[in-house]
Amino acid sequence: MTVEFISVGTEILLGNIVNTNAAYLSERCAALGLSCYHQSVVGDNEERLEDAIRLALSRSDILILSGGLGPTKDDLTKEVTAKVFGKELYEDEHTKERIKDFFRRMRSDQVTPNNWKQAMVPEGAKVIDNHNGTAPGLIIEENGKTAILLPGPPNEIRPMFEQDVAPYLDRLEPEGIYSKMVKICGIGESKAETMIADLMDSQTNPTIAPYAKTGEVHLRVTAKAADEDKAEELLKPVVDELYRRFGDKIYTTEEDVTLEASIVRILAERGLTVTTAESCTGGLLAGRLMNVPGASCVYQEGYITYANDAKERLLGVKRETLMKYGAVSCQTAHEMARGAAGTAGADAALSVTGIAGPDGGTEEKPVGLVYVGCYVKGHVHVEEFRFTGNRDKNREYAVARALTLLREELLKNCKGNCNAAGTEV
């Protein structure tokens, strides 16, 4: 079955509030097995709202509207939806009593007459009690179409959806949607998609959808099934095939695990420590690692060495190296990584030096040129990158590439063939 969302409120269109309800409803309805192809936002205008409702009902089985159920004149969702369905409004005594009780519990005697507007409901509608506010939810069914009206405040819509709407929708659509997120590093989006083009061309259930992230590609494998066990039967062969194609480039299939978390896990499992030496990234790399809970067991200290003097003094980079090759060079990145490991007494180290921009580039060394060095137990590997973004993007990509390089070198070391690749200078 298909579901469509309409968020009602001029304040959303003006950007005064962030439309978190749409994201929440999308995720929950997908988990319930409903397909969503359209979403829209409509201001508090009767004509435009009516047009949006009629269009949605013409192409979707279920319409969920959020917002516009309050007591003021610009709250029009219920009235317009009733008009579209050809329903008259009547005063629901049960809802009126709940509104009275709400104000009693709030110890307020100031019940203005417009509050009773919320007790008016379309004939034949199912009323959903609101335990956190005054506007009830409503379900209207007619000629195979369903409209579900929910209040706008998140602290009202979410409990109402979980308690009443989700079970209702679950009965309409018995199959649910289950997914695995296969996270890949070290391969670009275009190459990754090329490697699975045949799978995507022939997919039915499960399906694969690629998402590009900074320095990563995520593949969401999604199956529709009656229960979790059946979904696992469908998902496993596809995930296994992705492992055959991408191998160690896959760093996790866990939704909440980040690249840095997977690296901290590898280090902790092998009893290794790591440090960082950063120039152009200015602590972003260390921050990514330290964001991981438990990182303190593998990360003791790090260095931000923006100036050449700091590179010499803290990391032992030779002045001759800086004079001959420059701060942004393969040689400097190499000495930064080795020096950081020695100074911190760490088993592994990452170094980053580059020209993030917007100034400082030359024809020989343009903006976006970055060298990343990785030291693991005596072996140093240095890679050169040429990014083409703005300053922030260049720094973000440098951090992502550095983390990917560290993971690759750790895996090589753990396999006992760390000398198979690397740039020794």
C-alpha positions in Angstrom: 0.0 0.0 0.0 1.1 3.6 -0.7 1.2 6.4 1.9 1.6 10.1 1.4 2.3 12.9 3.9 1.1 16.4 4.0 2.6 18.7 6.6 0.4 21.7 7.2 1.6 25.1 8.5 2.9 28.3 7.1 5.5 28.3 9.8 7.1 25.3 8.1 7.2 27.0 4.7 8.8 30.1 6.2 11.5 28.0 8.0 10.4 29.1 11.4 10.3 25.4 12.5 12.0 22.3 11.2 9.7 19.7 9.8 10.9 16.7 11.9 7.4 15.1 11.7 8.0 14.2 8.0 11.2 12.4 8.8 9.7 10.5 11.7 6.6 9.4 9.8 8.6 8.4 6.8 10.8 6.1 8.8 8.0 4.6 10.8 5.7 4.0 7.8 8.6 2.4 5.9 9.2 0.0 8.8 5.5 -0.9 8.6 5.8 -1.9 5.0 4.2 1.1 3.4 5.6 2.7 0.2 5.9 6.5 0.2 6.4 8.3 -3.2 5.3 11.8 -2.3 5.5 14.3 0.5 4.4 18.0 0.6 4.1 21.0 2.8 1.1 23.3 2.5 0.6 26.6 4.3 -2.6 27.6 6.2 -4.6 28.3 3.1 -7.9 26.5 2.4 -7.8 26.4 -1.4 -4.2 25.2 -1.6 -4.8 22.6 1.1 -7.8 21.2 -0.6 -5.9 20.9 -3.9 -3.1 19.1 -2.1 -5.5 16.6 -0.4 -7.3 15.8 -3.6 -4.1 15.2 -5.4 -2.7 13.0 -2.7 -5.8 10.9 -2.5 -5.8 10.4 -6.3 -2.5 8.6 -6.2 -2.1 7.1 -2.7 -4.0 4.7 -0.6 -3.4 6.4 2.7 -2.9 10.1 3.5 -1.4 11.3 6.7 -1.8 15.0 7.5 0.1 16.6 10.4 -0.7 20.0 11.9 -3.6 22.4 11.5 -5.8 20.8 14.2 -5.6 23.6 16.8 -8.3 26.0 18.0 -7.5 29.0 15.9 -9.1 30.2 12.6 -6.1 29.3 10.5 -6.2 25.6 11.7 -8.1 24.2 8.7 -6.9 20.6 8.3 -9.9 18.9 9.7 -12.5 21.2 8.0 -10.9 20.9 4.6 -10.4 17.2 4.8 -14.0 16.7 5.8 -15.1 18.8 2.9 -13.1 16.6 0.5 -14.6 13.5 1.9 -18.1 15.0 1.9 -18.5 14.7 5.7 -20.3 17.0 8.0 -18.8 18.0 11.4 -20.5 17.4 14.7 -19.5 18.0 18.3 -18.1 14.8 19.9 -19.0 14.7 23.6 -16.2 12.3 24.4 -13.6 14.6 23.0 -15.2 17.6 24.6 -15.0 15.9 28.0 -11.3 15.1 27.4 -10.6 18.8 26.6 -12.3 19.8 29.8 -10.3 17.3 31.7 -7.1 18.5 30.1 -7.7 22.0 31.4 -8.7 20.7 34.8 -5.4 18.8 35.0 -3.6 21.9 33.9 -5.4 23.8 36.7 -6.7 26.3 34.3 -10.1 27.8 34.3 -9.4 29.8 31.1 -11.1 27.6 28.5 -11.8 30.0 25.7 -14.7 29.2 23.3 -12.5 28.5 20.4 -11.1 25.4 22.2 -14.4 23.6 21.5 -13.6 23.8 17.8 -11.3 20.9 18.5 -14.2 18.8 19.7 -15.8 19.0 16.2 -15.2 15.8 14.3 -16.3 14.5 10.8 -19.2 12.1 10.8 -18.1 8.5 10.8 -14.5 9.3 11.7 -12.5 7.3 14.3 -11.3 9.5 17.1 -7.8 9.0 18.5 -7.4 10.3 22.0 -4.6 12.8 22.6 -3.0 12.1 26.0 -0.6 15.1 25.7 -2.8 17.9 24.3 -6.3 18.9 23.3 -6.5 18.2 19.6 -7.6 14.6 18.9 -6.3 12.6 16.0 -8.8 11.4 13.4 -9.1 8.5 10.9 -11.5 8.9 8.0 -12.2 6.0 5.6 -14.2 6.2 2.4 -14.2 4.3 -0.9 -10.9 2.5 -0.3 -9.1 5.7 0.8 -7.9 6.6 4.3 -7.0 10.0 5.7 -5.2 10.1 9.1 -5.2 13.5 10.8 -2.6 14.1 13.5 -1.6 17.2 15.6 1.6 19.0 14.7 3.6 19.1 18.0 6.1 16.2 18.1 5.4 15.4 21.7 1.8 14.8 20.7 2.1 13.1 17.3 4.7 10.6 18.2 2.9 8.9 21.2 -0.4 9.0 19.3 1.2 7.3 16.3 3.0 4.6 18.3 0.0 3.8 20.5 -2.9 4.0 17.9 -1.9 4.7 14.4 1.0 2.1 14.0 -1.2 -0.8 15.1 -4.0 0.4 12.7 -1.6 0.6 9.8 0.0 -2.7 10.7 -3.4 -4.4 10.2 -3.8 -2.7 6.8 -0.3 -3.8 5.6 0.8 -7.1 7.3 4.3 -7.1 5.7 7.0 -5.0 7.1 10.2 -3.5 5.7 13.6 -4.7 7.1 17.0 -3.5 6.0 20.8 -3.8 6.5 23.2 -1.0 5.9 26.4 -2.1 4.2 29.1 0.6 4.8 32.1 0.8 2.5 35.2 2.9 2.6 38.0 3.3 0.1 35.8 3.1 -3.0 34.0 6.0 -4.8 30.2 6.0 -5.4 30.5 5.6 -9.2 32.8 2.6 -8.9 30.7 1.0 -6.2 27.6 1.3 -8.2 29.3 -0.1 -11.3 30.4 -3.1 -9.2 26.8 -3.9 -8.3 25.0 -2.7 -11.5 23.9 -6.2 -12.4 22.4 -6.7 -8.9 20.5 -3.4 -9.1 19.2 -4.1 -12.6 17.7 -7.5 -11.6 16.5 -6.5 -8.1 13.0 -7.1 -6.9 13.0 -8.1 -3.3 15.4 -7.3 -1.7 16.5 -4.1 -3.2 19.8 -2.2 -3.0 20.1 1.6 -2.8 23.5 3.4 -2.7 24.1 6.6 -0.7 27.2 8.7 -1.1 28.8 9.9 2.1 32.0 11.9 2.7 34.7 9.4 1.7 32.3 6.5 2.0 29.5 4.7 0.2 26.6 3.1 2.1 24.4 0.4 0.5 21.0 -0.1 2.1 19.7 -3.6 1.4 15.9 -3.6 2.0 13.5 -6.5 2.1 9.8 -6.7 2.5 8.7 -9.7 4.6 6.0 -10.9 7.0 8.5 -11.1 9.9 12.2 -10.6 10.8 13.2 -14.2 10.3 11.8 -14.3 6.7 13.5 -10.9 6.1 16.8 -12.3 7.2 16.5 -15.2 4.8 16.0 -12.7 2.0 18.7 -10.3 3.1 21.6 -12.7 3.9 22.3 -13.9 0.3 22.5 -10.3 -1.0 24.8 -9.1 1.9 27.0 -12.2 1.4 27.3 -11.3 -2.3 28.3 -7.8 -1.4 31.0 -9.1 0.9 32.3 -11.3 -2.0 32.5 -8.2 -4.2 33.8 -5.6 -1.8 35.7 -7.7 0.7 37.6 -5.7 3.4 36.3 -2.5 2.0 33.1 -3.2 4.0 33.7 -2.0 7.5 30.3 -2.8 9.0 26.7 -3.8 8.4 25.6 -2.2 11.7 23.5 0.9 11.3 25.0 2.9 14.1 28.7 2.0 13.7 30.9 4.7 12.1 34.2 4.3 10.3 36.0 5.7 13.3 34.2 3.3 15.6 35.2 0.4 13.5 38.8 1.5 13.7 38.7 1.9 17.5 37.3 -1.6 17.7 40.2 -3.0 15.7 42.7 -1.2 17.8 41.1 -2.3 21.1 40.8 -5.9 20.0 44.5 -6.1 19.1 45.7 -4.1 22.1 47.1 -1.2 19.9 47.3 2.5 20.5 47.1 5.4 18.0 48.0 9.0 17.9 47.5 11.8 15.3 49.6 14.7 14.0 47.6 17.3 12.1 48.4 20.5 10.2 45.6 21.6 7.8 42.9 19.5 9.6 43.6 21.3 12.9 42.2 18.6 15.2 39.3 17.3 13.2 40.9 13.9 12.8 41.5 13.6 16.5 38.0 14.7 17.1 36.5 12.0 14.9 38.4 9.3 16.9 37.6 10.9 20.3 33.9 11.0 19.5 33.8 7.2 19.8 32.9 6.0 23.3 35.8 4.1 24.7 38.4 5.7 22.5 40.5 6.7 25.5 41.7 3.1 25.7 43.5 3.4 22.4 44.1 7.2 22.0 46.3 8.8 24.6 47.5 12.1 23.0 47.7 13.9 19.7 49.4 16.9 18.1 48.3 19.9 16.1 51.4 21.2 14.4 50.3 24.0 12.1 53.6 25.9 12.1 56.9 24.4 10.9 58.5 25.1 14.3 55.9 22.9 15.9 56.5 20.1 13.4 60.2 20.2 14.3 59.8 20.7 18.1 57.0 18.2 18.8 57.4 15.6 16.0 61.1 15.7 15.2 60.5 16.7 11.5 64.0 17.6 10.1 64.5 21.2 9.2 66.3 20.0 6.1 63.1 18.2 5.0 61.0 21.3 5.5 63.5 23.5 3.6 64.0 21.1 0.7 60.5 19.6 0.2 58.2 22.0 2.1 55.6 21.5 4.9 53.1 20.0 2.3 55.0 17.1 1.0 55.2 13.3 1.1 58.5 13.5 3.0 57.1 15.8 5.7 53.9 13.6 6.2 56.2 10.6 6.5 58.3 12.2 9.3 55.2 13.6 11.0 53.7 10.1 11.3 56.9 8.4 12.5 57.7 11.3 14.9 54.2 11.3 16.4 54.3 7.6 17.0 57.7 7.9 18.7 56.8 10.9 20.8 53.5 9.4 22.0 54.8 5.9 22.3 51.9 4.7 20.1 51.7 1.6 17.9 50.0 3.6 15.1 49.9 7.2 13.9 48.2 9.3 11.3 49.6 12.6 9.9 47.9 15.1 7.7 49.5 18.1 6.0 48.1 20.0 3.1 46.6 23.2 1.6 43.0 23.4 2.5 42.5 26.9 0.9 41.1 29.2 -0.1 44.6 30.7 -0.3 48.1 29.4 -0.2 48.1 27.3 -3.4 50.6 27.4 -6.2 50.8 25.8 -9.7 53.0 23.1 -8.3 51.1 22.7 -5.0 47.5 23.7 -5.6 44.7 24.2 -3.1 43.3 20.8 -2.2 46.7 19.0 -2.2 46.9 16.9 0.9 49.4 14.2 2.1 48.3 11.6 4.6 50.9 9.5 6.4 50.1 6.3 8.3 52.5 4.6 10.7 51.8 1.1 11.9 54.5 -0.7 13.9 57.5 0.6 12.1 56.1 0.8 8.6 55.0 4.2 7.1 52.7 4.5 4.1 52.0 8.0 2.6 49.3 8.9 0.1 48.8 12.0 -1.9 45.3 13.4 -2.5 44.0 16.3 -4.6 40.6 17.5 -3.4 38.6 20.1 -5.3 36.1 21.4 -2.7 36.1 24.5 -0.5 38.2 24.7 2.7 35.7 22.8 4.9 35.2 20.0 2.3 38.9 19.6 1.7 39.4 19.2 5.4 36.5 16.7 5.8 37.7 14.6 2.9 41.3 14.6 4.3 40.0 13.2 7.6 37.9 10.6 5.8 40.8 9.5 3.7 43.1 9.4 6.7 40.7 7.1 8.6 40.3 4.8 5.6 44.1 4.6 5.2 44.6 3.8 8.9 42.0 1.0 8.7 43.6 -0.5 5.5 47.1 -0.4 7.1 45.8 -2.0 10.3 44.2 -4.8 8.4 47.4 -5.4 6.4 49.5 -5.5 9.6 47.0 -7.9 11.2 47.4 -10.2 8.2 51.2 -10.1 8.6 51.8 -8.6 5.2 52.2 -4.9 6.1 55.1 -4.5 3.7 53.0 -5.4 0.7 52.3 -1.8 0.1 53.5 1.6 1.2 55.6 4.6 0.3 58.9 4.6 2.2 60.9 7.8 1.8 
